[in-house]
Amino acid sequence: MTKIPITHRVGRHCASTGIRDMMNHYNIGWSEAMCFGIGSGLGIWYIDIPDGSPSRLMHTRSADLEKDFFNRIGLDFQWERHIDAAESEKMLIRRLEQGRPALLRTDIYHLPYYKTHTHFPGHAIVAWGYDRQKHIFRVTDTERTEPIEVAFPDMRHARYAKGGFFNMTGDMFAPATIKVPDNMPEVVRDAVVAQSRLIMGESLNFQGISSLGKWKKELLQWHHFPDWQWTARFTYQVIEKRGTGGGGFRLMYADFLREAGKYIPAVADRGLADRMHTAGLAWQDLAYALKRASENKKPDFREVAVELKNVEKLERTYHGEVIRLLGN
């Protein structure tokens, strides 16, 4: 039996909570918001799911939060992957025996404590120990206050799930140590600028600010979707309820910007945290408009269209300002 002292506290988002908990394990008392912001965690995605339900997937987090966070603070980040689930399980046990908490990516469909019939892959948890006699791992998870026991077979299924939005590959990251960078002002500035450049990039129409334009056009066709209610409902959940901290992660990012102002005076002087908070509230208005639309007997997305237009305006204004102010 191996049991690493647990430094978990309740958080808002799975990955940033897990990263924060690992930082605290190494005696670095960063907030979850700081971890999220240094990882440039905001994203905008609007993805077609052919023959799937929901018919469209909107997501508001970046794809590479974990990679960008650890690389930015000076670690060579790579997900540790194994083709065979049994071999990956052995490696996880080895890391825990070395005293390293392990950040894992899972599909909540196979985590029994979620009791869900919906696939949601990419969900991050942290493993802190195992008991070979009981065949369980001890993990922590975002909003759960206490450690949870997950049976070996359930963990294998969760880490190697097939189906859903993408297939799982046993992703694990368990660094031997973590240190605070010496050049924190530069690290924070790079993170803030990289975040806005990511959102404002227009090379792909399903990602960043371009995806909002795509969504606005396609919204006119949502009433034709046979699952229009579930698509609207799921989009509301992804923006507001499924581990975003509210407002499509923007409210948590505003908290990061308040901390970033201590390193970059211009962030505080230009009121960037307040602007991001306003954007977060707009995302909330959009989410609840989607929720109300999902409860109608007939499809009506006029209110959603109004709120979506406001979100796009605020996103363009904020991120354009950051690039002009700090991008040189």
N, C-alpha and C positions, 0 to 999 in steps of 0.2 A: 504494500500500500504506500502511495506517495501523496503527500498533501503539502502544497505550497501555500504559505500565508496569503490570504485573499485580501486584496485592496479595492474591492468593488464598491462603488456607490451607484445608486439609481441614476440613470441618465435619460437622454432624450432620443438619441439615435444609436443603433447597434454598434456601428464601426467606431464612431467617435467615443462612445462610452468604453468600448473595449480597449482602444488606444490609450485613453485617459487612465484606465485602470492599470494598464501595463506601465505607463509612465510613472504612476504612483508607486508601483512595485519597485521601481528603480529609484525611488526617493525624489522624483521630479513632480512637484505639486501643481502641474498645469490643470486648467479647467478643461471641461469637455469642449467648450466653445473655442478655446485656443487651439486645441488639437484639430477640430473641424476646420477652422480657418486656415491654419498652416497647411493643411491638406488640400486647400482650395476645393472644398467639398460641394459647392453649388453646381448644379447642372440643370439643363433643360433638354428633355428628350420627348419626341412625339413619334411613336413607332407603330407601323402597320403590323398586325398579327393575322396573316392570311388564315382563314378557316379557324381562327381562335376566338376565344371569348375571355376577356373583353376584346372587341374588334380592334381597339386602339389602346396603346399603353402610353401614358404620360408619366414621366419621372422627373424629379427635381434635384437629383444628386449627381455628382460627377461619377464617372466610372472608375477613376483611379485615385480616390481619396487616400486609401491606405498606402499605395505606392508613392504618391506625391508627398504625403506627410513624412514618411521615413526617409525618402531620398533627400527631402529638403533639410532635414536635421542632420544629414551626413551619414546615414546608414545605406548600405548597398541592399536595397529591398528586392526580394524575389519571393513569390509564393513557392513554398516547398510542395512539390507535387509528385505523386506516384501513380502509375497506371493501375496498380493493384491495391484495392482497399485494405487488404490484410497487411500489406507492407507499410502502407501509410499509417495504419493503426500502431504498428510496432514502432515507427519513427516518432509518433506522437507520444507514446509511452516513454521512449528514450529521452525526448526533450523534457518531459515532466520530471523524470528521474534526475536530469541535470539541473533541476531547479528553475526551469524556464516556463513561465506561463505562455500558453500558445493561443494566438488569435486564429480562429477557424471560420471558414465560410460554409454555411449550411443552407438547406432548404427546410423551412419551418414545417412543411407538410409531414416530415418524418421526425419531428421533435414532439414526443407525446404530450408534453405539457402545454402545447399550443392548442391541441384538440381542434385542428383545422382540416378542412378538405380542399383547401386552396394552396397550390404551389406558390411559394415566394422564395426563390433561390437568392443566394448572395447574402443571406442574413448572417451577421458576425456575432460570434459568442467567444468567450475565453475559457479555455480548460486550465484548471489549477491542480488537478490531481486525479488519481484513479485508484480503484480497489480491484485487484485481480480476482480475489475470491468472490466478490459480489458481481464482477463483470460490469462495473459502472465507471463512468468518468464524472468528475465533479466540475460543473461549469457555472459561469455567471452570465446573465443576459439582461441587458438594458434596464427595463423597468422592474425587474424582479429584485426583491430586497435580499433574498437568501440564496445560497448556492443550491443548484439543482443537480440531481443524479440522472444521468442519461446512460442507458444500457449500451454495451458495446455494439450489438447489432443495430440499434436505432441510430447510433452515431455514424456507423458505416453507411447506412442508407441516407442519412441527412447530408453527409459530406460527398456522396457519390450519386446523388439523385439524378434521375433521367426524367425528362419532360419539363413542363413549365416553360419559362422564357429562355433558359439556357441550361446545358448540362453541367453538373458539378464535377470538379476534378480533384477533390481532396485538398483544397488550398489551405496551407498552414504557414504561419510566420511566428517564430519563437527566437528572437535575438538573444545572444548571450549577455548583452548589456546595452544600455541606452544612456547617452550623455546629452547635456544641454549644449547647443552650439555656442561658440564664442561670439558670433556676429549676429545676435538676435535682431537688431534693427534691420539688417539686410535680409535676413530670413523672412521677417514679417512683411517687409516691402515687396519682396519677390512674390510672396504668396498672394498678396492683395492684387498686384498687377496681373499675375498669371491667371487669377480667378476671373478678372474682367475680360481678359483677352480670350479665355475659353468661352465665356458666354457670348461675346460679340463676334466670334469666328463664324464665318458664313460659307465655309467650304462644303458643309453637309446640310441638307435641308431638313434632316430629322434631328439635328442637334443644335443647341444654342439658340440665339435669337431668331435664326431662320426657321426653326421648328415652330415657333409661335405663329409666324406667318402662314406656314403650312396648315397648322391647326385651325386658324381663322377661316381659311378657305374650305377646309374639309368639314368644319362644323355645320356648314349649310347642308351637308349630306348625312349628318348623324341621324336624322329622323328616319332614314331608310334602313339603318342597321336593325336586324331582327333582335339584337340584344342591346338596344339603345339605353334601356334603363340600367342594366348591369354595367355597361361601359361608362355611363355617367357616374354611377355609384362608386365604381372601383377607382375612377379618376379622382373623385372627391376623397376617398380613403387614402390614396397614394400621396396626395398633396398635404392632407391635414392630419391623418390619423396613424398611418403606418410608419411610425418611428421617425418623423421629420422634426419633432419639436414644435410643430405648428407653422403654418404659412410657408410650406414647401422648403423648409430649412432656413428660410430667410430671417426668422426671428432669432434663431441661434447664431446665425452669421452676424447679425447686428450686435449681439453680445461680444462676439469676437472683435468686431471693429472698435468697440469701446475699450477693450484691452489693447488693441493695436495702436490706439491713439497715444499710449504711453511710450511707444517706440517710434512712431511717426507722427509728429505734431500736426502735419497737414491733414491727417485723417480726422483728428478732433476738430481742427480749426474750420474745416469745410462741412462739418456735421454729417459725415458719411454714415455713421451709425444710425442717426435718426432717419436718413433717407432710406437705408436698408430696412429699418423697422417699418416704415410706411409701405415699402414694397411687400414686406411680409404680410401686412394687414390686407393688402390688395389680393395677394394669393389666397388668403383666408376667405375673402369675399367671393373669389372665383370658386373656391372649393364648395362653399355653402350654396352658391347658385347651382352648381352641379348636383349637389345633394337634393335640393328642392326640385330640380328638373327630373331627377330619377324617381321622385315620388308622384309625378304627374301620371294621369292615365293616358294622356296623349303627349307625344314629343313636342317640346317647346324650348328652344335653346336661345331665345332672344336675350334673356338676362345674362346667360353665360357669355354671349358674344360681347356684351357691354363690358363685363368684368375682365374678359380676356384682353380686350383692347387696352384697358387701363393698365393691366399687368405689363403688357408689351411696352407701353410708353414709359413706365417707371423703370423697367429693366434697362431700356436703351439709355435713359437719362443718367441713371446711376453709373453704369459700367462705362459709358462714354466719358463721363466726368473723371472717373478714376484713371482711365488711359491717358487723358489729356493732362491730368495733374501729376501723375506719378510714373507714367510710362516711358519717359526718356531716360 
